[in-house]
């Protein structure tokens, strides 16, 4: 009986110490309290093996404390942000072979003054970019980018899933779990040690999609423009949604000091998807009307066989083509 009492007292004392530790060192009452937002997008270190048409890559997919892809960073150093969905995040590609990674490598050869920080997360539409400026970025101290690059088109060509844009779980219990995970210093330190010494070992992925290019028919911009004279009823419905998202983003831009850069997108067969073609055209009009800088990727680049491993995601080969195409336009504006 005495041993049970001693054990109980020790347990209570230990719990009190943890609570005191959490109150003073946790993130519960701090500005960088992420609350229930950025679910599963922070403190990630996944060991991954990916094969693209015969070439294998072993790498670690990392997202840092602040939620950006890559190593830890000082928020005040962030001057150029890249906003995208899975086509910008490129979860299954080594960071140095992603579009952002390849662009940073090119910038290093100039003088290294510009670095792009990748804020892309899977599934985001323009609505998701808006939410980032409402719920994610305000949590980051000294976050004051000069430029934000918006990679837009593919996810906005259809109605996106709400949870991809909001990064919040729908279940109350999961929200509670996320709140604790995002604010507990004990869990944060545990994740730091775990990621450093015991990274999660994910599956091996083979992206040799040989069926993708069977009966391949590519629509470049000139061909698409000739075929898609007027938007269909389906196109108009999607464009209406897209315009509403752009209006929200315009308000965000007006209320911030950064300069936006917009980039249109391509699929594996170019612009064969009419929704993507008209979304790109609407984005160009939006940029022109507001005097925003735009890089018309759909007009300046044609993709080829094995540049994609599925309909929307590029292989390292395709990512290099995109980085090479937009680099001169970015340097012209950023420098």
N, C-alpha and C positions, 0 to 999 in steps of 0.2 A: 504493500500500500504506500509506503514511504517512497519507494522508487518511482511509483506512478506519479506522485505529487511532485517530486523533483523534476521528472521528465516534463510534466505539464508546465511547471514554472519556467523551465528552460525554453520550452516551445513558445510560450507567451512572450518571454523576453526576446527571443529571436524574431518573432513576428513584429514586435514593437520596434526593434532595431531596423528591420527591413522597411517598415512604414516611415520611420524618421529619415532613413537613407533615401527613400523615394521622394519624400516631400522636399528635401533640400537639393537633391541632385537629379531628380526625374524631370520630365518635360510637362508635367501636369498643368503648371501655372505659367509656363513660359510662352513667348511669342512663337517659337518654333514647335508648338503643339499641333501635330498634324491631325489630331482628333480621329475621326473614322475615315478620313480621306486618304488617297494614295494606297489603297488596299493592295497588298502583295507587290508593290512597286519599289520598295526600299530595302536596303541591306540584303542584297541578293548576290550569291556567288555559286553559280551552277557550272559544274564541269560537263562539257558537251563534246560530242563527236559528230561531225556532219560530213556527208559525202555528196559532192556536186559533180555529177557526170564523170565519175571515176577519180576525182581528186578529193582526198580526205583531209579534214581539218580537225585538230584537237585544240580546244580553247576553253576559257572560262567566261561565261556570260555574267557580267557584274553590273549591279546598280548600287550607287553609293547611298550614304545617309540621307542626302537631300532628294533622292529619287532619280537622278540623272544616270544615264548609262555610262559606265566606266569607273575609274578610280575615285577616291575621295578628293574633294576640292574645297577651295575657299570661295564662298558665294560672291564675294566682292570682285573676284577675277572673271566672273561670267559677263562677257560683253556681247557675245553672239549666241543665240539660242536657236536650235533646230526643232521645230514642231512637226511631228508626223505621226502616222499610225504604225502598223506593223511593217509597212514598206520603208519607214524611216528608222524604226527600232532595229529591224533585221536580227531578231532573236537568235536565229540559227547560223549566223555568220560571224566569224571572228571580228572583233571591233575594228581592227586596222584594215579590214577588207570591206567594211560597210561604206556607204556613200559618204557619211560624215567622217569616218576614219580616213578615207582616201583624200577627202578635201583638206583635212587637217595636215596630212602628210605633205600636200602641195604647199600649204601656207607656211609650213616650217621651212621650206626651201627658199621662201622669199626673205622673211626676217623673223618669223615666229610670233609676231605681235598679235595676230588674229588666231583665235581658236574657237571652234564651234562646239558648244555643249549640247549633247543630244537629249532632248526632253521627250522624244517619241515614246509612246506606249501603244500596245496593240489595240486596234479597233477604233481609234478616235476619228471622229469627223470634225468639222469646224466647230461644232457644238462642244466637243471635248477640249479644243484649244481655248475656247472661251472659259470653260470651267477651270482650266489650269490657272488662268489669270484671276479667277475669283476665289478658288479654294486651295490651290497648291502654292503658287509663287508668293502670295502674301505671307506665307509661313516661313519664308526664307529670309533671314536678316541680311541687309546690305545687297539685296538682289536688285540690280539696276542695269539691265542690258541696254546696249545701244541699238542692237539690231535683233529682230526675230524673223527667222526664215520659216515660212509656212508652206509645207509640201502638201498640196491639196488636189483632190480629184477622185481617186479610186474609192475611198470609203463614203464619199458624199454622192456617189452615183446611185446608191440605194439607201433605203432606210436603215440606219445603223441601230445596233442594240443599245438601249439606254445605259446599261451598266458599264459598257465600254467607255462611254463619254463621262460618266460621273465618278467612276472608281470607288463606288460605295456599295457595300453589300445590302441586299434587300431584307435579309433576316435580322431581327433585332439582336439575337444572340451573337451572330457574327459581327454585328456592329460593335457590341460590347467588347468582344475579343479583340477587334481591330483597334479600338480605343485604348485598351490596356497595352497591346503590343507596341503601339505608336508612342506611348508616353512613359512606359516603365524603363527606368535606367538599368534595372536588373536584367530585363529581357534584352535590352539594347547591348549591354556588355556581353551577355551570353551569345548573341548573334555575331558580335565582333570576333569573339574567340572561335566560334563554330565556323564562320566563313573563312577565317585564316587557316585553321588547322584541319577542319573537317568539311570541306565544300560538298554540296549536294551533287551526287553523281547521277546525271540524267541519262536518258536512253541514247543509243546510237541511231542517228537519223540518216537515211539514204534518200536523196532527192533526185535520183536518176529517173526522171519522168519521161520515158521514151514515147508515151502515147500523146504527150502534149503537142508535139509538132507534127503529128500525122495529118495529112491534107492541110498543111499550114497555109493560111491566107492572111497576109498582112495588109492593114489599112494605114497608110501614112496620112499625114494631115491633108495633103492635096486630094487624095482619093476620098477621104472621109468628107471633106468639104463639098465635093461634087455629088456624093450620094445622099448626105443628110442635108437637104435643102431647108426643110422646116421641121421643128420638133413635133413629135407625135404627142398624143394625149398622155401617154406614160411619161414621156420626157418632160412635159409641162408640169405634171404633178411633182416630179422630183426636183425640177428647177424652182418651184415655189418653195419647197422645203429648204433648198440650198440658199435661196435669196434671204430667207428669214435668218438663217445661221450667219450669213455674211453681214447682215444688218447688226446683229449682236456683236460680231467681231469688230465691226467699224466703231461701235461705241467703246469697246475696250481699247482700241488703238487711239481714239480721240482722248481718252482719259489717262493715257500713259505717254512717256517721253521717247519710247523707242521708235526706230524706223522699220517698217515691215518690208519683207521681201517675199513675194509669192512665186511658187514654182508649180507649173501644171504637171500632169502625170501621164504615163503610158502604161498599157498592159502588154502582155506577151505578144498579142496580135495587133499592137498599135492602138488604133481608135475604132476597132470593129464594134465595140460596145457604144451604141449611140448615146446612152446616158452619159458616159465619160466625155464624149466629144462635146456635148452641149454644156456639161458642167464646166469643162475647160473654157469654152467660149464665154460663159457667164462670168467666170473668174477674171478673164481678160478685160471684159467690159467694166467689172467692178474696180479693178486696178486702174484702168484708164480714167474712169469717172472721178476717182479719188486721188489721182496722181501718185499711186503707189508703184514701186518698182516691181516688175514682173519678168520672170524668165520663162518663155514659152517652150518648155521642153518638148511638148508634143509637135512643135513645128521645126525644131532644130535638130532632132535626133530620130533615127530609125533603128529599132532593135532587130536582133537576128536570132537564129536558132541557138538554143542553150544559154541565152541571156537571162532566161527565167526558169525557175524550177516548178512553178505552178502558174496560174493565170495572172497573178499580180506581184509575186515576190521574185526579186532578181537574185541570180547567182553572183558570186564575186566577179565574174566576167561582165555581167550586165551592170553591176554596181559601178565598176570602173568606167564603163561607157558613159553612164549618167554623170559621174563625178567629173570626167574629162570634158563633158559637154557644158556643164553649168559653171565650171571653175572660172573661165574667162569673164563671164558675166558677173560673178560674185566679186572677183578682184577689181573689176572696173568700178563697182559700186562701193565696196568696202574700203578700197584704197584710193 
